[in-house]
Amino acid sequence: MGDDGRRVAVLGAGMHPWGKWGRNFVEYGVKAANDALAEAGLAWTDVQFVAGADTIRNGYPGYVAGATFAQALGWNGTRVSSSYAACASGAQAIDSARTQILAGRCDVALVVGADTTPKGFFAPVGGERKADPDWLRFYLVGATNPTYFALYARRRMACYGATDADFAAVKVKNARHGAANPNARYRTPVTAEEVLASPMVADPLRLLEICATSDGGAALVLTSLEFARRHGHAEPVTVEAVSTVTPTFPQGRLEMPDLATDSAVAVPSGRRRFTAAVVQAAYDEAGVGPDDVDVAEVYDLSSALELDWYEDLGLCKEGEAERLLTDGDTTVGGRVPVNPSGGLSCFGEAIPAQAIAQVCELTWQLRGAAAGRQVEGARLGVTANQGLFGHGSSVVLRR
């Protein structure tokens, strides 16, 4: 168990169901926040700090998400922060709130992220920005997100012999899990045959193997351990670690939205790749390892990328993820279930909410409150998430 001086309690988790609702993102965040507060048995007036995860597609309010949600809930003088780290924004908001609590500046913090997304796959934000690698990858080479996902999938096929059937099996597993999740957008089980018959989007990935863009929201109520115990929570779920480390030179594997890798000619090889380093930093901070993990929520932008995360989490050696999947280890009822929520496969991307939603799911899993998809006896969970521009995150939770 981690040092009490570095742990905070999760007293409440709340979500607005994912979908395409066509409303302002603030509505989704407020719904999630109120649900989290109700679960914690606290009122909005008890909150002393709000950490907002930013969205960038809804104008000025998105850039100041902390104050946006505070205003919508009702100005109460609370301190706020806003975090933007692409898909890892929610984890940075969690870390901001946790830091405030551990520093003794507050006892109760609310973390909120929500998004309203455009139709279709993500496109670059408007304007001409020739110094922006994210803009360049769209306009210089036409590398949409599915293009990157397909490149990673092709790499896996070339290096480890992964097959179309392996990628389809990930989707089948996650669809089975997501069917039991009331917050998931897609709740219909699928067969491997249906996956393989869906339209090709970016070879070798088909439509059912790539996550959609979605509207949704997620929120957490974090408190100091002393506050939690004082209010009758003797054994709350706790945040043991939050990792937001950046890459280490050289990067020998392409990361979105880069167009080339670092040159490693004059640098020793053998460094841990970025996504694995993000997770390892969380393990190190929590004083745990892969063998301690009971359940994981990972960032499955595509079914192929989920297999990479098995290895980054240390659940198996490189090249062995397909066997782990085939043996049933990563399904609910297996040795280390991955994405019992259904993952992005069943939710889609609501960027500022994603890392928060992962923690919501693990909170419910560790409490034994994930009806229909419960990982029995789960005591320790880990998340893994990656965003653009060297952003990544991993959170370790314990009960």
C-alpha positions as CSV (number, residue, x, y, z in Angstrom):
1,M,0.0,0.0,0.0
2,G,1.2,3.4,-0.9
3,D,2.2,6.2,1.5
4,D,-0.9,8.0,2.9
5,G,0.9,11.2,2.3
6,R,0.7,10.6,-1.5
7,R,-2.8,9.2,-1.8
8,V,-6.2,10.7,-2.3
9,A,-9.7,9.2,-2.1
10,V,-12.2,8.8,-4.9
11,L,-15.6,9.4,-3.2
12,G,-17.7,9.9,-6.3
13,A,-17.7,9.1,-10.0
14,G,-20.3,10.2,-12.6
15,M,-20.8,10.1,-16.3
16,H,-23.0,11.5,-19.0
17,P,-23.7,8.6,-21.4
18,W,-21.7,8.7,-24.6
19,G,-23.5,9.3,-27.9
20,K,-24.2,12.0,-30.5
21,W,-26.5,14.3,-28.6
22,G,-25.8,17.6,-30.4
23,R,-25.8,19.8,-27.3
24,N,-23.3,22.0,-25.6
25,F,-20.5,20.1,-23.9
26,V,-21.1,22.0,-20.6
27,E,-24.4,20.2,-20.2
28,Y,-22.7,16.8,-20.3
29,G,-20.1,17.9,-17.7
30,V,-22.7,19.3,-15.3
31,K,-24.7,16.1,-15.5
32,A,-21.5,14.0,-14.8
33,A,-20.5,16.4,-12.0
34,N,-23.9,16.2,-10.2
35,D,-23.9,12.4,-10.5
36,A,-20.4,12.3,-9.0
37,L,-21.4,14.6,-6.1
38,A,-24.5,12.6,-5.4
39,E,-22.5,9.4,-5.3
40,A,-20.0,11.0,-2.9
41,G,-22.9,12.3,-0.7
42,L,-21.6,15.9,-1.0
43,A,-23.1,19.1,-2.3
44,W,-21.6,21.5,-4.9
45,T,-21.0,24.0,-2.0
46,D,-18.6,21.5,-0.4
47,V,-16.3,21.7,-3.4
48,Q,-13.2,23.8,-2.9
49,F,-11.4,23.2,-6.2
50,V,-12.5,22.5,-9.7
51,A,-10.1,21.0,-12.3
52,G,-11.5,21.1,-15.8
53,A,-10.2,19.2,-18.8
54,D,-10.4,21.4,-21.9
55,T,-12.2,20.9,-25.2
56,I,-11.1,22.9,-28.2
57,R,-14.0,22.6,-30.6
58,N,-16.6,24.8,-28.8
59,G,-15.0,28.2,-28.7
60,Y,-13.8,30.3,-25.8
61,P,-15.5,28.5,-22.9
62,G,-13.7,25.2,-23.8
63,Y,-10.3,26.8,-23.2
64,V,-11.2,27.7,-19.6
65,A,-13.1,24.5,-18.7
66,G,-12.6,24.9,-14.9
67,A,-14.3,28.2,-14.7
68,T,-16.9,27.1,-17.3
69,F,-18.1,24.2,-15.2
70,A,-17.9,26.3,-12.0
71,Q,-20.1,28.9,-13.5
72,A,-22.6,26.3,-14.8
73,L,-22.8,24.7,-11.4
74,G,-23.2,28.1,-9.7
75,W,-20.4,30.5,-8.7
76,N,-19.3,29.6,-5.2
77,G,-15.8,31.2,-5.1
78,T,-14.0,27.9,-5.6
79,R,-10.5,27.8,-7.1
80,V,-10.2,26.4,-10.6
81,S,-7.7,25.1,-13.1
82,S,-8.0,24.1,-16.8
83,S,-5.8,21.5,-18.5
84,Y,-5.2,20.7,-22.1
85,A,-3.2,17.7,-23.0
86,A,-5.1,16.3,-25.9
87,C,-6.5,12.8,-25.0
88,A,-4.6,12.9,-21.7
89,S,-6.3,16.2,-20.6
90,G,-8.5,14.4,-18.1
91,A,-5.5,12.8,-16.3
92,Q,-3.7,16.1,-16.1
93,A,-6.9,17.5,-14.5
94,I,-6.9,14.6,-12.0
95,D,-3.3,15.3,-11.2
96,S,-4.0,19.0,-10.7
97,A,-6.8,18.2,-8.3
98,R,-4.7,15.6,-6.5
99,T,-1.8,18.0,-6.1
100,Q,-4.1,20.7,-4.5
101,I,-5.3,18.1,-2.0
102,L,-1.9,16.7,-1.2
103,A,-0.5,20.2,-0.7
104,G,-3.2,20.9,1.9
105,R,-4.9,23.6,-0.1
106,C,-8.2,21.9,-0.1
107,D,-10.0,18.7,1.0
108,V,-12.6,18.3,-1.7
109,A,-11.9,18.7,-5.4
110,L,-14.1,18.1,-8.5
111,V,-12.6,16.9,-11.8
112,V,-14.7,17.4,-14.9
113,G,-14.2,16.7,-18.6
114,A,-16.8,16.8,-21.4
115,D,-16.9,17.2,-25.2
116,T,-19.2,17.7,-28.2
117,T,-17.6,16.3,-31.4
118,P,-18.0,16.9,-35.1
119,K,-19.4,14.4,-37.5
120,G,-16.9,11.9,-38.9
121,F,-13.2,11.6,-37.9
122,F,-11.3,14.5,-36.3
123,A,-10.1,17.2,-38.7
124,P,-7.5,19.9,-38.0
125,V,-8.6,23.0,-36.1
126,G,-9.2,25.9,-38.5
127,G,-6.5,28.2,-39.8
128,E,-3.2,27.8,-41.5
129,R,-0.4,26.9,-39.1
130,K,2.6,25.6,-41.0
131,A,4.7,25.3,-37.9
132,D,2.1,23.0,-36.3
133,P,2.9,19.3,-36.8
134,D,-0.7,18.4,-36.3
135,W,-1.8,20.7,-39.1
136,L,1.0,19.5,-41.3
137,R,0.2,15.8,-41.0
138,F,-3.3,16.5,-42.4
139,Y,-2.3,18.9,-45.1
140,L,1.2,17.7,-46.1
141,V,0.6,13.9,-46.2
142,G,-3.2,13.5,-45.5
143,A,-2.5,11.5,-42.4
144,T,-5.9,11.3,-40.7
145,N,-6.1,9.5,-37.3
146,P,-7.2,6.2,-38.9
147,T,-4.1,6.4,-41.1
148,Y,-1.9,6.4,-38.0
149,F,-3.9,3.6,-36.4
150,A,-3.4,1.5,-39.6
151,L,0.3,2.2,-39.6
152,Y,0.6,0.9,-36.0
153,A,-1.5,-2.1,-37.0
154,R,0.7,-2.9,-40.0
155,R,3.7,-2.6,-37.7
156,R,2.2,-5.2,-35.4
157,M,1.5,-7.5,-38.3
158,A,5.1,-7.2,-39.6
159,C,6.8,-7.5,-36.3
160,Y,4.7,-10.1,-34.5
161,G,2.5,-11.8,-37.1
162,A,-0.8,-10.3,-35.9
163,T,-3.7,-11.1,-38.2
164,D,-7.1,-9.6,-39.2
165,A,-8.7,-12.3,-37.0
166,D,-6.7,-11.0,-33.9
167,F,-7.9,-7.5,-34.5
168,A,-11.5,-8.6,-34.9
169,A,-11.3,-10.6,-31.7
170,V,-10.4,-7.5,-29.7
171,K,-13.5,-5.8,-31.0
172,V,-15.7,-8.8,-30.2
173,K,-14.4,-8.9,-26.7
174,N,-15.0,-5.2,-26.1
175,A,-18.4,-5.2,-27.7
176,R,-19.4,-8.0,-25.3
177,H,-18.2,-6.0,-22.3
178,G,-19.8,-2.7,-23.5
179,A,-23.2,-4.4,-24.0
180,A,-23.5,-4.4,-20.2
181,N,-22.5,-0.7,-19.7
182,P,-25.3,1.8,-19.6
183,N,-22.9,4.7,-20.4
184,A,-21.6,3.1,-23.6
185,R,-22.7,4.4,-27.0
186,Y,-22.5,1.1,-28.8
187,R,-24.2,-1.7,-26.8
188,T,-24.7,-4.4,-29.4
189,P,-22.4,-7.6,-29.3
190,V,-20.8,-8.4,-32.7
191,T,-19.3,-11.5,-34.2
192,A,-15.9,-11.8,-35.8
193,E,-17.6,-12.3,-39.1
194,E,-19.5,-9.0,-38.8
195,V,-16.3,-7.2,-37.9
196,L,-14.4,-8.6,-40.9
197,A,-17.4,-7.8,-43.2
198,S,-17.5,-4.1,-42.2
199,P,-16.1,-1.6,-44.6
200,M,-12.3,-1.1,-44.9
201,V,-11.3,2.4,-43.6
202,A,-7.5,2.3,-43.5
203,D,-6.0,-1.1,-44.4
204,P,-6.0,-3.3,-42.4
205,L,-8.5,-1.7,-40.1
206,R,-12.2,-1.8,-40.8
207,L,-15.0,0.4,-39.6
208,L,-15.8,-1.7,-36.5
209,E,-12.2,-1.7,-35.5
210,I,-11.7,2.1,-35.3
211,C,-13.3,4.2,-32.5
212,A,-15.9,6.8,-33.4
213,T,-16.0,10.5,-32.3
214,S,-18.6,11.0,-29.5
215,D,-20.3,13.4,-27.1
216,G,-20.0,12.6,-23.5
217,G,-18.8,13.7,-20.0
218,A,-17.1,12.3,-16.9
219,A,-16.4,13.6,-13.4
220,L,-14.8,12.6,-10.2
221,V,-14.9,13.8,-6.6
222,L,-11.5,13.5,-5.0
223,T,-10.8,14.2,-1.3
224,S,-8.1,13.9,1.2
225,L,-8.0,10.5,3.1
226,E,-8.6,12.3,6.3
227,F,-11.8,13.9,4.9
228,A,-13.0,10.6,3.5
229,R,-12.5,8.8,6.8
230,R,-14.1,11.6,8.8
231,H,-17.2,11.2,6.6
232,G,-17.6,7.5,7.0
233,H,-15.4,6.1,4.2
234,A,-13.1,3.8,6.0
235,E,-11.8,2.0,2.9
236,P,-12.3,4.2,-0.1
237,V,-10.9,3.7,-3.6
238,T,-7.6,5.7,-3.7
239,V,-5.5,7.2,-6.4
240,E,-2.1,5.7,-5.8
241,A,-0.2,7.3,-8.7
242,V,-0.7,9.6,-11.7
243,S,1.9,9.5,-14.5
244,T,2.1,12.2,-17.1
245,V,5.7,11.7,-18.2
246,T,7.0,12.9,-21.6
247,P,9.0,10.8,-24.1
248,T,12.7,10.2,-23.8
249,F,15.1,10.8,-26.7
250,P,15.4,9.0,-29.0
251,Q,12.0,7.8,-30.1
252,G,12.4,5.0,-32.5
253,R,8.7,4.5,-33.0
254,L,6.5,7.1,-34.7
255,E,4.1,9.0,-32.4
256,M,1.1,11.0,-33.6
257,P,1.3,13.6,-35.1
258,D,5.0,13.3,-36.0
259,L,6.0,12.5,-39.5
260,A,9.4,10.9,-38.7
261,T,11.1,9.3,-35.7
262,D,14.2,10.6,-34.0
263,S,17.6,9.5,-35.3
264,A,19.2,7.0,-33.0
265,V,22.4,6.6,-34.9
266,A,24.6,8.1,-32.1
267,V,22.4,7.0,-29.1
268,P,22.4,3.5,-27.5
269,S,19.3,1.5,-28.4
270,G,17.1,-0.5,-26.0
271,R,15.2,2.4,-24.3
272,R,11.7,1.7,-23.3
273,R,9.2,3.1,-25.7
274,F,7.1,6.1,-24.7
275,T,3.8,4.4,-24.0
276,A,5.5,1.7,-21.9
277,A,7.4,4.4,-20.0
278,V,4.2,6.2,-19.1
279,V,2.8,3.1,-17.4
280,Q,6.1,2.2,-15.7
281,A,6.3,5.6,-14.1
282,A,2.9,5.0,-12.6
283,Y,3.9,1.6,-11.4
284,D,7.0,3.0,-9.8
285,E,5.2,5.8,-8.0
286,A,2.6,3.3,-6.6
287,G,5.2,0.7,-5.7
288,V,3.4,-2.0,-7.7
289,G,4.1,-4.0,-10.9
290,P,2.2,-5.8,-13.7
291,D,1.6,-8.8,-11.5
292,D,-0.4,-6.7,-9.0
293,V,-2.9,-5.6,-11.7
294,D,-6.4,-7.0,-11.5
295,V,-8.1,-4.9,-14.1
296,A,-7.1,-2.3,-16.8
297,E,-8.7,0.4,-18.9
298,V,-6.6,1.2,-22.0
299,Y,-6.9,3.7,-24.9
300,D,-8.1,1.5,-27.7
301,L,-8.2,4.0,-30.6
302,S,-8.2,0.9,-32.7
303,S,-8.5,-2.8,-31.9
304,A,-4.9,-3.3,-32.9
305,L,-3.6,-0.6,-30.5
306,E,-5.2,-2.4,-27.6
307,L,-2.8,-5.3,-28.2
308,D,0.2,-2.9,-28.0
309,W,-1.1,-1.8,-24.6
310,Y,-1.0,-5.3,-23.2
311,E,2.7,-5.3,-23.7
312,D,3.2,-1.7,-22.5
313,L,1.3,-2.6,-19.3
314,G,3.7,-5.5,-18.8
315,L,0.9,-8.1,-18.9
316,C,3.0,-10.1,-21.4
317,K,6.3,-9.9,-23.3
318,E,6.5,-8.1,-26.7
319,G,4.9,-10.2,-29.4
320,E,2.7,-12.2,-27.0
321,A,-0.4,-10.0,-26.8
322,E,-2.3,-12.1,-29.4
323,R,-1.8,-15.2,-27.3
324,L,-3.0,-13.3,-24.1
325,L,-6.1,-12.4,-26.0
326,T,-6.7,-15.8,-27.5
327,D,-6.3,-17.5,-24.1
328,G,-9.1,-15.3,-22.7
329,D,-6.8,-13.6,-20.1
330,T,-8.1,-10.1,-21.0
331,T,-11.8,-10.8,-21.0
332,V,-14.0,-10.4,-17.9
333,G,-13.5,-13.7,-16.1
334,G,-9.9,-14.0,-17.3
335,R,-6.7,-13.3,-15.5
336,V,-6.4,-9.6,-16.2
337,P,-9.5,-8.2,-17.8
338,V,-8.8,-5.2,-20.1
339,N,-11.5,-2.6,-21.0
340,P,-14.4,-4.2,-19.1
341,S,-16.2,-0.9,-19.8
342,G,-16.1,-1.7,-23.5
343,G,-13.3,0.9,-24.1
344,L,-13.3,3.5,-26.8
345,S,-14.5,0.7,-29.1
346,C,-17.9,1.1,-27.4
347,F,-17.7,4.7,-26.3
348,G,-15.9,6.6,-29.0
349,E,-13.7,9.6,-28.3
350,A,-14.9,12.5,-26.2
351,I,-11.4,13.8,-25.7
352,P,-11.4,15.8,-22.4
353,A,-13.5,13.1,-20.7
354,Q,-11.7,10.0,-21.7
355,A,-9.0,9.6,-19.1
356,I,-11.5,10.6,-16.4
357,A,-14.0,8.0,-17.7
358,Q,-11.3,5.3,-17.4
359,V,-10.9,6.2,-13.7
360,C,-14.7,6.2,-13.2
361,E,-14.8,2.7,-14.6
362,L,-12.0,1.4,-12.4
363,T,-13.6,3.1,-9.3
364,W,-16.8,1.2,-9.9
365,Q,-14.9,-2.0,-10.6
366,L,-12.9,-1.8,-7.4
367,R,-16.1,-1.1,-5.4
368,G,-17.8,-4.1,-6.9
369,A,-20.4,-1.8,-8.5
370,A,-19.9,-2.6,-12.2
371,A,-23.1,-4.8,-12.7
372,G,-23.0,-7.1,-15.7
373,R,-19.3,-6.6,-16.4
374,Q,-17.8,-6.9,-12.9
375,V,-14.2,-8.2,-12.5
376,E,-14.6,-10.3,-9.3
377,G,-12.2,-9.5,-6.5
378,A,-10.5,-6.6,-8.2
379,R,-8.3,-4.7,-5.8
380,L,-5.9,-2.8,-8.0
381,G,-6.5,-1.2,-11.4
382,V,-4.5,0.8,-13.9
383,T,-5.3,3.1,-16.8
384,A,-3.3,3.9,-19.9
385,N,-3.9,6.8,-22.3
386,Q,-2.0,8.7,-25.0
387,G,-2.4,12.1,-26.4
388,L,-0.7,14.2,-29.1
389,F,2.5,16.1,-28.6
390,G,4.2,13.9,-26.0
391,H,1.2,13.7,-23.7
392,G,0.4,10.4,-22.1
393,S,-1.1,9.2,-18.8
394,S,-1.5,6.3,-16.5
395,V,-3.4,6.2,-13.2
396,V,-3.2,3.5,-10.6
397,L,-6.1,3.0,-8.2
398,R,-6.5,0.6,-5.2
399,R,-9.2,-0.5,-2.9
